[in-house]
């Protein structure tokens, strides 16, 4: 059993394959005792109240707990815990007190979905046990159910919270986190991510110090700036040793992830909806459910923590036809022609794709309305017949006859002021009637809190997919929210807009997934501005960054790999010199870097030399041969491009019979070191043969000594493909 409740001492024991999470009821409170390597037995001794008041009051006439100094499982605001709360409510009498006590519990087989929200799922109930702890504030009649879903084999615990108003009057939820964990020490390093457009998910690591460390978004999306995950490690932890704790929020909007070190050298982690941009009016008898938080622990460093997350997100968050298979080799038309195309140009590019072994051509921005630049027509999802006489079907029929499928770009959540849709429905965008409407990229955001808007988006996209022979959709989102008013909601509910917007978006995506199960959907937001677990539930891959430069991508992909599967990361070979950085990078390096993800090309195939065309043919075939192994295999980070003059990695098949490894030198050192790359995850007793050289090695040699790497040619790389022969 993965969930055990001991009535004699009030202890809850949650066990995954390799770790335990222990809680205890005491005087009605739910205390956190332990999270770490697997343990058993009575853990009551672990709770220690030291009586450190420091101006913090005790409960019940100075005889009860000092809430400010005990480890609470779901802390609330208003009594005597002065730390960051998980839950904050304004009651009908104006008080902001929430005093939750345990009133019951239940243990259920399997895992329920969360209505209207993406969440980890199971394929049969034996994969998971769910603990629901029932809590109640007996004065306000606010009930809270804490859900702990234990996926034992995946080393994953998911958490979310349901808040139920059992009173007679409405209340206002001012903060509702998905999960909180109290630790009894602050001996952690915090691994944080930061970035901007074209520079996503850079990684920093620093010791936790006193005060609050917060990563968050109020941008109306999970954002390029911070990604909704938080990782804590022991100070000496590395890829293969030490403690690592991870939290990932399954949500695409405004979030917060916090770790705070207290005056008593304890720490509290909180993750969930951003309370700075949220509140929710909860009527009598109504309930509110938070997004899901996915948690994991590794006692063997970051490599295992990343594996736990990537495995569950690939196998039990992503869904549908493309979940477990390699994705088609694609070419996106954007860097080939930008807005400057017509049907004949696209057909010529598609013919080149067929000759080069590319399986899917994507028509990017510019095919609809009067769209010849980025200042008009978003919302007018009908074909521009002047550019594309005969429509999309003419192109798809031509390409399909040559064995090439067709994909298309949409930005359905947006509306251009210069569009037929805006002229007909100027009230359909997020706005306040008495405020100017700020434009980003000449566009506004549609109000997805409205059902009529959601229906329009669904029908507009579905009509094109029904008629056009489309097998792939790139779904873009190219600005952050401002003036985010939803006029139908009323003035007292405007801080509900972000959450209601994403409920609307998720409902549209669910409908499209149901009607078009054979379409591969790819999420995009100027690249990685909405690369989050929420979107992966509906779209199994994401355009990782608009920055397609191979050298720049090394850092971006390294940061992405901390929690997300490589199959979710779209990575393409672009032209050289790169159109953004002007880097001149060898084709082999661009391919080696792109091979780690779902693979494709961002270039003009009609402009390639014969030598480059042959490179495309060869690399497309290599991906077809190894793509499924790369999607399902275990990815290992071997060298850190944030702190070293190189990057290295390898992916090993589930049965350890194949290893694909890459190395890129980013900065030349004169008289370079004796550089070698030690691989990871192989069978130490097996013999492996390298595909390109024919050399053979034992697995233990490859892991303990490694392979020699280049040290003298900047931006050059080496790709090794090792296959077990004995």
N, C-alpha and C positions, 0 to 999 in steps of 0.2 A: 504493500500500500504506500502511495506517495503522500497521502494526507492522513495524519493520525491526531486524534484529540484524546487527551488523558483527563478524564473527569476528576480524578483524584487530586490533581494539582493544577488543573486549568491550563495545561500546556498543549500548544499546537505545534506539531512537527511536520514540516513540509520537506520532503526528500526528493531530489532529482537523482540522476545517475551518480553524480560526483559531489553534490553539496547539499547542505541542509539550511533551512530557514526556520528559526524557532521563535515562537511568541508565547505569551502567557497572560491569562486573565488574572488580575489582582485588584480586589476592591472595586470591581466593575470596569476598571481600565484595561485596555489592551496594550501590553508592554512588548517591546521588541527586545529579544535576548541575544540572538546570534544569527550570523549569516556567514558561512564559510565552508571549509571542507567537511565532509559528511561525518556526523556524530549521532550518537543515540543515547538514550537514558534520560533521567530526570535532570533538567537544566535549571531548576529553580534557584540554585545557588548563584547563578550568574547575575541575577538582579541584585543590585546594591544601592540602597538609598543612603547617601552620605549626609543629608541634612544641610546642604550648602545653600542657605537662604539667599544671602546677598540681596536683600530688599525684596525678594520674591515671596509672596505670601504662601502659606500652607492652605490646603483644603480643609474644610469642616473644622473650624475653630482651633486651628493650629495643631490638630491631631492627625491630619491626613498628609498626603503626599505634597511635596514641593514640585508642582508640575513643571516648573522651569528647569528641573534637574533630573528628570527621569526619561527613559527612552520610550516614547509613545509611538504607536504604530500608525495612527492617523490623527495627528495633533490638530486641535481646533482653537479658535481665537475667543477670548472673552473672559476666561476665568483667570488662570495665573501662569499660563505658559506664554512667555514673552518672546519666544522664538518664532520663526516664520511658520504660519499655520498652513495646513493642507486644506482646511475648510473655514470659511468665514461667512456668516449669515447675518443679515439685518432682520430682526423679528418684528412682528406687527406693533409691538410697543416701542420700537425704536432702538431696543438694546441690540448689541452685537455679540451676544453670548451664545456659545454652543457648548453644551456639556454632555458629551456622549458617554454612555455606559453600555457594556455588553449585555444583551438580553437574550441572546440565542445564537445558534449556529446550525449549519447544515453542510453535509458533505455529499457532493453529487458526482456521479460518473459522467465523464465527457465534458464538453465545453460548449456553452451557449454562444451564439452570435450576439453582437450588440446592435440593437435596432438603429438603423440609419448611419452607422459608423463602421469603418473598416476595422478588422480585428484578425488576429491569428485564429485559425480554424483547425479542426482535427478531421481525419477521414473516418475514424471510428472511435467510439467512446473509450476504448481501452487505452488510447494514447494519453488520456488526461484525466485527472481528478480535480474537482473544483471545490474549494472551501469558501463558504459564504459566512462571514461574521456579521451578525445582526446587532446594531447599536441604536440607542434611542436617547434623545434629550427629553426627559419626562415632563419638563415644564413647557417647552414649545411644541412638543409632539413632532419634532423633526427626527425621522428615522434615516439611518445610513446603513447600507449594505456594502461591505468590503468584499470584493471578489478576488480570490487568489486561485489562478488556474495553473496547475503544475503539469508541465509536459516533461515527464521524467526522462525519457530517452534523449530529448533535445537539450537537457540541462537548462531549461527555460521556465521561469515563473512569470505569468502575466498578471497585471493588476488593473482593476478599474473600480469605480465607486458609483453607487446608485444612491441618490438623495431623494427621499420621499417626504412630502408634506402631509402629515397625518392630522394637522390642525384644521381649524375652521377658517383661517384667514391666510392671505397670500404672504409669502416672505420673499426676500431678495437674497439670492446667492451672490456674494461678492468675490469669493475665491473658491475654486473647487479643483484641487489637484488630483491627479490620477494615482500617485503613489508618493509616499514619504518613508524614509528609513533613517533612524537615529543610530549613530555609531558612538561607541564609548571612548573614542580617541580621535586625534586629528593627524595622525601620522600617515598622511596620504599625499600623493602627487595628483594634481588635477590635469587631465588631458582634455584640452579644449580645442574647439575648431572655430576659425574665423575666415572671412573672405569677402569678396565682392564679385560682381559680374566678371567672368573670365579669370577669376582667381579664387575659386571656391575651395572650401574645406582644407585650408592650411592648418597644420597641427602645432600647437604649443603645449609644453608640459612644464609645470611649476609646482613647488610645494604649496600645500594648503596653508594659508595663514589666517589669523583671526579676522573675522568679518564675513561678509557675504560675497561669494563669487557667483555671478549670474550670467548665463547665456540666454538670450531671449529674442523674440521678434514681436514687433507691433506693426509689421508691414503688410498684413493681410495675406501673408504666405509664410511658410517655414523659412524661406529667404536664402539668398546667397551669403548673408552676413554670418549667421550661426545656423547650424543644423541641429534638429531636436534630439540630440543625444548627449549624454554625460558619462565620462569614464573616470573612475578613481582607481589608483593603484598604490600598492606599498611603495615606499621611496626607492627601493632597489629593484623593483620589478622591471623585467624586460620582455622580449617576445616569448621567451620559453620558461621563465621562472617568475615567482612572486604572485601576490594576490592582485586580482583585477576585478572590479565591479562595474557593471555597465547598465545604463538605463536608456531606453529608446522609446520615444513617444510615437504612437501610430496616429498621426494627425498632420494636416497640411497647412494649418493656419497659425494664428498667433499663439506662441507657447513661451514657457519659461522653464529653465532647468537650473537649479540652484544647489550649491553646497555651502554651508555656513559653519564656521568654527566658532564655538561659544566661549564664554568667559571661563568655563570649567573644563576646557580642552576636550569637549565632545563635539560631534559634528552632526548636522542634519542635512540630508539630501531631499529635495522636493522637486517634482517634475509634473507638468500639466499645463492647462490653459493659462495664458498670461493674465493675471488678475488686474494688471494695469489697463487692460482694454476690454474687460469682460464684466458683466453681471447678468443675472437671469432672474426674472420674476417667476416664482413658482407658486401657482395657485393651490388652493385646498384640494387635496387628493391627487395632485400631479407629482411626477417624478422627473428627475434629470440624471442622465448617465454621462460620466466623463469619458473621454477617449482612453484607449488602452495604453498602458505602459508595459513594455517588454523588458524583463530584467534577467541578467545572467551573472554568474560568478565563475572565475577560473582561479585555481591555485597554481596554474602552470603558465602564467603570463598572458600577454595580449594575444598571442597567436591563437590560443584556445578560445579566449573570449570572442574574438572575431569570428572564429569558426562556428561557435554556438549561434551567434546572431545571423550570420550569413546563411547557415543551413536552415534555420527555422523560417527566415524570410523568403528563401527560395522555395522551400517545400511546403510551408504551411501559412504563407501570407499571399504570395503571388498565386494566381489561379489560371486555369484554362489550358488551352491547347498548347501554348508555347512555354509552359512552366518548366518542363523537364527536358527540353530539346534545344539544340543549337538554333539560333535565329538565322534567317536568310541573310546571305551576303548582300548588302544594299549599297546603292550609290545615291546620295542626296544631291539634287540639282543646284542647291543654293550657291555653293562656291564655284560652280561651273558657269552660271549665267545670271545669278541674282534675279532681279525683276525682268531682265532683258531676254525674254524667250517667247516663242510661239510654238504651235503644234509641230512644225517641221523641225525646229531646233530640238524639241524634246524627243521626237522620233529618232533623230540622228544620234542623240545621246543614248537612247534606249537600244538602238542597233549596236552601238559600241559595247554597251553592257552585255548584250547577248554574245558578242564575239569574245569578250574577256572573261566569261564565266560568272558574271554578276547576276544574282537571282532576282533582285528587286530594285526598281528605280523609283525614287520619291520626287514628286513635284512639290517643291517648297512654295513659299509665299509668292503671290502674284497671279494666281489662276482664276480669281473670282472678281465679281463686281466690275469696277473700273480701276483695278489695283495695278498701277505701274510704278508706284513708290509707296512709302509707308504712311501716307497722309490721308488715306481714304478707304472706304468700302468694307471695313470690318463689320460683320453682321449681315452683309449681303452675300450669302453663300450660294450664289448661282454662278455658272461658268461665264467667264468673259469670252463671248463668242468671237469678238474681233481678234483676240490672240489665239483662240483655240476653236476654230470652226469645226463643228462635228462633236464638240465637247470632250469630256474625259473618256467616254466609252470608245471613241475612235482610237485614242492612244492606247488604252488598255487592250483593246482587241488586237492591235498591231503588235504590241509587246508580248501578249500572251501567246500569240502564234509562234513567237521565237523563244518561248520558255522563260520570259521575264515577267514578273508580276509588277503591279503598280501600287505605289503608296502616295499619300497626299498629306499636305500640311493644313491644319486648321488653327485658328485662335478663337474658339467659340465663346469664351467668356468676355470678350471685348466688343466694343462698339466705337466706330469712328464718328465724330460729329458730322463729317462729310460722308454720309451714307443714306441710302433709302430707309434703312431701319431707324436711324436716329430722327430723320425727318418725320417718320410716321409715329415714333414713340420716344420723344425726348425725355419722357419720365422714366424710361426703363433702365437708366444707368443709376449707379450709386451716386447720390447727391443730396444736398440740402437745398430747399427751395430758395432760401435767402442768401446763399453763398455762391461764389464763383466755382466753376468746375475746372479743376486743374487737369491738364492733359499731360500724359507721358507717352512719348512716341506717337503723338497726335491721336490718342485714344483714351476712352473712358472704360470703366468696368461695368458690365451688366449687373443688375441687382438680382442675384440668384436666391434671395430670400423670397422672391415672388414665384408662385407656381406657373403663371403665364410665361414668364421669362424662361424658366427651366424647360417648359414644354416647347417653346420656340427653339431653344438650343438643341434639344433632343431631335425634334422633327427636322431641323435644318441639316444637321449632320447625318441623320438616318436617311434622308432623301438622297443625298449624294452617295452614300454607301450602297443604297438599294439600286441605284441606277448606273453607277460608274465602274463596276468591276474592280473595286478597291480592296486590297488585302492588308494594308498597313495605314495607320493614322498617326501622324506626329501632332500632338495636342499641346499647343504653346500657351504661355501666359506671360506677357511681356511688360508688365508694370506692377508696381506696388500700389496699395490702396491709399487714397486720400479722400477727404470729404465723404467718408463711407457711411452715408445716410441711407436708410431704407424708409421712404416716406409712408408706406402702408403700415408700418409697425407701430407708429405712434411715438411721441417724444420720450416716453418713459422706458422704451425698450431699445434705444439706439445702441446701447453697449452689448446687445445680443447679436448685432449684425454679423460679426466675423464668424461666430459659431453657426448661425443660421445659414450664412452664405455657403459654408462647407457642407452642411447637411443637404443643401440644394445641389451643390456640385456632385457630391457623392451619389445622390439619387439619380442624376442624369447619367453618370458613368455606369451605375449599376444597370440601368435600363439598356444602355448601349451594349454592355457586355452580354446581357441576356439575348438581345436580338442578333448580335453579330459575333458569335463565339469563335468564328474563324478569322476575324480581323486581329492583327497584332497592333495593339495600342502602345505608343511610346509617349511618355510624359516629357514636357520641356517647359522651362521658364527662363528664357534667356540662357539656356543651358541648365545649370544646376540650382536655380533659385527655388525649386520645389522638388528637390531630390529627397523624398522622405518616405517613411514606411506607409503612411496613409495612401499615397498615390500608387505604391507598389501593389496594393490590394486590387486595383483596377487596371493597372498598366505594368506589365512585368519588366519593363526596362525604361530607362531615363536617359535623355541626352545629357551627358555628364557635365559638359561645359561648352559654351560657344567658343572657347579657346581650344582650337584643334591642333596647336603646336605640340609636337611630340615631347619636347623637353619640358614645356610648361605643364603638360598633362601628367608628368611623373609625380609631382607633388599632389595634384588634384586627385589622381587615382589612388595614391597612397592614403590620403585622408579618407576617401570614400570607402576604402577597403576595411576600415576599422569596424564598421558595423554592417555594410551592405554587401550582398553577393555580387561577384564579378559578372554574372549573367544579367544583372540589372543595369550594368554600366555600359552604355553605348560608347564605343571608341572607334574612331575612323582614321584612316590614312588620308592626310590632306596634302595639298600641293606644296612644293618647295621652289623658291622661298615662301615661307608661310605668309599668308596675306595679313596677319595681325602683327607678328613679331619680326618678320623678315629673316627669321632663322633659316639658314640653309642646312638641311638635315638629310642625311642619306636615306634613300627609300627603305633600306633594311631596318634602320632605326625606327622610322615611322611605323613600319609593320610590326616590329617587335613590341612596341609600346601598345599599339592598337589591339594586338592579338589577345591581350588580357581580358577584354570585354566582349560584348556583342558587336560583331565586326562589320565594318563597311568602309566606304571611301567618300571623301569630300573633295572632289577635284573634277576637272573636265576631261573625260576619257578620250574625247576627240582631239585633244591637243597633246596627247602623250606621244613620245617618241616610240619607235618600235621596241627599243630596249625596255622602256617603262611599261609598255603594254604587256610584254612578256613577264615582267615582275608582277603585274596585277594578276595575270593568269595563274602564275605559280602560287602567289600568296592566297588568292581566293580558294584554290584547291587545297592548300594546307589547312585553311580554316575549316573547310568542309570536312576534312579528314579528322581534325582534332577538336572541332568546335563543341561537340556534345560532351567530350571529356572535360574540356575547359569549363563548360557551364556547370557540370556536376562535381568536378574535382575540388580538392582542398587547396586553397590559395595560401601561400606563405610569403610574408614580407621578409626579405633577407638583408636589404640595405636601405637606409633612410635618406631620401633625397633632401630632406629638410636640414640634415646635419652632416651629410657626407657629400663628397664630390661625385657621387654616382648613385644609381638606383639598381636594385636587383630583387628578383622575386622568382617563385616557381609555383606551378600548379601540378598536383599529383592526383592521379586517378584514384577512385575509391578502393580499387584492389591493388594499388601501388605498382601497377605494371607499366605505367607511362608517366613521364615527368616532362613538362614543358617549362623551361627556365629562360629568363632573360636578364641581361645586364646592359646598362647604358652608362657611359662615362659622360658626365656633364661638365667637368672642369679638368683640364689637363694639368698634370704636375710634371715638370721637367725632372728627369731621372725618377720616374714613378716608382711607387712601392711594388713589392712582389704581390700583386693583387690577385686574390683568389676568392671564389664564391663557394661557401659551404651550403649545400642544399639541405632540405629538411623533408621529413615525411616518407622517405623511401624504405624499402625492405633492405635491411643491412646485409643480409646473406645472399641477396640476388645479384646476378650479373646483368648490367645494363649496357646496351649498345647505342652509341650516339648516331643519330640519323645521317648527319651531313659529313662526318669524318670517318665513320665506321669504327672509331675507337671504343673499347670496352672497359668497364669499370665495375668494381663491386659497389653495392649500395653504401657500405660503411666507409669506403674511400670517398665517395661523393659527399657524404654528410660530415665527415670528420676532417678531411683535408680540403676537399672541394675541387673546383675547376679553375684553371688560370683564366684571368680576364684581361682585356686590353687596357693599357694605361697611357697611351701616347696620342690617340686621335680623338679630339673633343667631339662630342655628339655621336660618336660611333658606338656600335652595340654588338652584342653577340647573342644569338638564339641557339639554345641547345634543346634537342628533342631526344630523350632517352627512353628506350623501350626494353623491358625485361626480356632476356633471352634464355635465362636459366635460373 
